[in-house]
């Protein structure tokens, strides 16, 4: 017991002294473009992380799909020990060239740059937690790291969803490395999403000479938009929004085409399935004669991340370790944005999301992390892992 206590002390000491090297690696990763148009950048991030883990004795695989971003799966087995999964993504929402135009910088205790918050800061933090554990002889945790390259795209071409489910199944704890909230909160629940696109075809006609020969795709889509918005159920937390509406070519032509892009959010699997059926019903309802509507993407992009008893127990354990370290108790939040935390949670694995460093401005030019939170959250995550037998 004394040896274990000394080991823990050394691990935490190493993490406390790792801020500068964490920032150096974070700068390297942030300055690599890794948006949807930069597959080579996503691969470069994966290679850097894979090399880091390989040096620590991990078996590293690069899961490749032709024409799609790479995934990284790394394992350090310890049979019979507590099993932990670190999950996350290596891609950002920013186009190629953003890193050169707006590179990593430090200013007033904050780190800025594309993807620094969402979520390269969390990736770096986890790597140095793992490094401190293993370099100080920790052998009581079976460690798996699974990072996808297409979370921001909702996994259109890869099997990332199945990989997250497979990796999460049976784990004692899953830590999704998305960013922490600026008040220190972690995320214990998220809404799921679908993103249907409606395409309406009508009949073009001159709006002055022969309007009766036309069939307005815009009017049909407008009627469908009203019907979709009428589905909003704020009490249940199910929301519908037609956020993009395009159609027509000129004011004096009855529009023969219109396109609407819809965002749907829900808190439960039952509501997810209902939303798909409700959208399909509206698609099949014809308001304007001689128009035709088709829909794509009326499928679940992300399942809801529900706050199960296992999730709540892991949160309470995480919060108790904050107290043991003398850190403020992290709050817990339920948020509307989706993440890959949902997939291992669906298997029943206790899962926490948003355990990465804290900051503001994800997906914006002003995103940043609080530099001090890199170390604080690393200490908290390491302590949480080392005390999993108390869960």
Helices and strands as residue ranges (DSSP letters): H 2-16, H 19-30, H 39-55, E 59-63, E 71-76, E 82-89, H 98-101, E 105-107, E 110-112, I 116-120, H 121-135, E 141-148, H 160-168, E 173-176, E 186-190, E 192-194, E 197-201, G 211-213, H 217-229, E 239-247, E 257-266, H 269-284, E 292-296, E 300-302, H 309-325, E 332-335, H 341-346, E 351-352, E 359-360, E 368-370, H 371-386, G 388-390
